[in-house]
Amino acid sequence: MFKWIKPIAAIATVSLVFGASAGNSAGLTVFAAASLKESLDEQARKFEGETGTSIVVSYGSSNALAKQIEAGAPADVFISADLEWMDYLDGRKLLAPGSRANLLSNRLVLIASASSRSTLKIGPGFALAAALGADKLAMANPDSVPAGKYGKQALETLGVWASVEKKVARTENVRVALTLVSRGEAPLGIVYATDALAERNVRIVDTFAESSHPAIVYPVAIVAANRSISAKRFVDYLRSTPARVIWERYGFAPAP
């Protein structure tokens, strides 16, 4: 049963084209949270192979992508890493009515480099500041980026945010935080579990209790300005059983 459980800034937003240029009006443009990269790349390839519809995927932080859509960027489908930025577009009538659905969920983890010997255990008042010493905690910007907001909320719940706030290396999306840890530029970081699984140069030190932060939900919707039959078919595919098998393989769980 399916249970779903170089400048660094250069990786902030990446566009991939499967079989066609970005200007191909017959294809789809998908704006998606950076943490979806490997799994959504595979989904796009599979969908294109089955339908012949070319897909351009642009990855970045959910807040930046939502703002781009608001400014008129030609996206057909948007997948956010939290409900807030989908609500932002929904409230501005920028989503196709009835197209929105909760797609995936994830877990939040503390990571270190693969060679690290850290045995830090997450819990109320845990010694995160002491473990960091004079070094930085890598995490997405907690003021705007979903992964960072979840991380801050978890640390506040556990009573340690005040002790580490000034030690945070704020990145533009979660994948940049992942890269800082993988390169050894930060000893510890907070990312999604699926990010840690995608990077062999990091390891999970411990997992945050789901009760320490709001549920991590990835909603998907069709953008009102560019709605098409192909967009609906792609969203339907992403919610299908064959797609779920792929999501599961990359560590995603079903939306609650």
CORTATA-V837542 format. One record per backbone hydrogen bond with DSSP energy under -0.5 kcal/mol. CO is the residue of the C=O (numbers start at 1). NH is the residue of the N-H. If there is no record, write none. Layout:
BEGIN
co:CO nh:NH
co:CO nh:NH
END
This chain:
BEGIN
co:5 nh:253
co:7 nh:10
co:8 nh:11
co:9 nh:12
co:14 nh:59
co:16 nh:18
co:16 nh:57
co:17 nh:19
co:18 nh:55
co:21 nh:24
co:23 nh:25
co:24 nh:27
co:28 nh:30
co:28 nh:56
co:29 nh:76
co:29 nh:77
co:30 nh:32
co:30 nh:58
co:31 nh:79
co:32 nh:60
co:33 nh:36
co:34 nh:37
co:36 nh:40
co:37 nh:41
co:38 nh:42
co:39 nh:43
co:40 nh:44
co:41 nh:45
co:42 nh:46
co:43 nh:47
co:44 nh:48
co:45 nh:49
co:46 nh:50
co:47 nh:51
co:48 nh:52
co:52 nh:54
co:54 nh:28
co:55 nh:18
co:55 nh:57
co:56 nh:30
co:56 nh:58
co:57 nh:16
co:57 nh:59
co:58 nh:32
co:59 nh:14
co:60 nh:34
co:61 nh:65
co:62 nh:66
co:63 nh:67
co:64 nh:68
co:65 nh:69
co:66 nh:70
co:67 nh:71
co:68 nh:73
co:69 nh:72
co:73 nh:75
co:76 nh:223
co:77 nh:31
co:78 nh:221
co:79 nh:33
co:82 nh:86
co:83 nh:87
co:84 nh:88
co:85 nh:89
co:86 nh:90
co:87 nh:91
co:88 nh:92
co:89 nh:92
co:89 nh:94
co:90 nh:93
co:94 nh:224
co:96 nh:99
co:101 nh:103
co:101 nh:220
co:103 nh:255
co:104 nh:218
co:105 nh:253
co:107 nh:193
co:108 nh:208
co:109 nh:111
co:109 nh:191
co:110 nh:205
co:110 nh:206
co:111 nh:189
co:112 nh:203
co:113 nh:116
co:123 nh:126
co:126 nh:128
co:127 nh:131
co:128 nh:132
co:129 nh:133
co:132 nh:135
co:136 nh:138
co:136 nh:188
co:137 nh:169
co:138 nh:190
co:139 nh:171
co:141 nh:144
co:141 nh:145
co:145 nh:148
co:145 nh:149
co:146 nh:150
co:147 nh:151
co:148 nh:152
co:149 nh:153
co:150 nh:154
co:151 nh:155
co:152 nh:156
co:153 nh:157
co:154 nh:158
co:155 nh:160
co:155 nh:161
co:156 nh:159
co:158 nh:125
co:160 nh:163
co:160 nh:164
co:161 nh:164
co:161 nh:165
co:164 nh:167
co:165 nh:168
co:167 nh:137
co:168 nh:170
co:169 nh:139
co:171 nh:141
co:173 nh:176
co:173 nh:177
co:174 nh:178
co:175 nh:179
co:176 nh:180
co:177 nh:181
co:178 nh:182
co:179 nh:183
co:180 nh:185
co:180 nh:186
co:181 nh:184
co:187 nh:113
co:188 nh:138
co:189 nh:111
co:189 nh:191
co:191 nh:109
co:192 nh:196
co:193 nh:197
co:194 nh:198
co:195 nh:198
co:195 nh:199
co:196 nh:199
co:198 nh:200
co:199 nh:202
co:201 nh:114
co:203 nh:112
co:203 nh:205
co:206 nh:110
co:209 nh:212
co:210 nh:213
co:215 nh:217
co:216 nh:106
co:217 nh:219
co:218 nh:103
co:218 nh:104
co:219 nh:80
co:220 nh:101
co:221 nh:78
co:222 nh:96
co:223 nh:226
co:224 nh:227
co:228 nh:232
co:229 nh:233
co:230 nh:234
co:231 nh:235
co:232 nh:236
co:233 nh:237
co:234 nh:238
co:235 nh:239
co:237 nh:240
co:240 nh:244
co:241 nh:245
co:242 nh:246
co:243 nh:247
co:244 nh:248
co:245 nh:249
co:246 nh:250
co:247 nh:250
co:247 nh:252
co:248 nh:251
co:253 nh:105
END
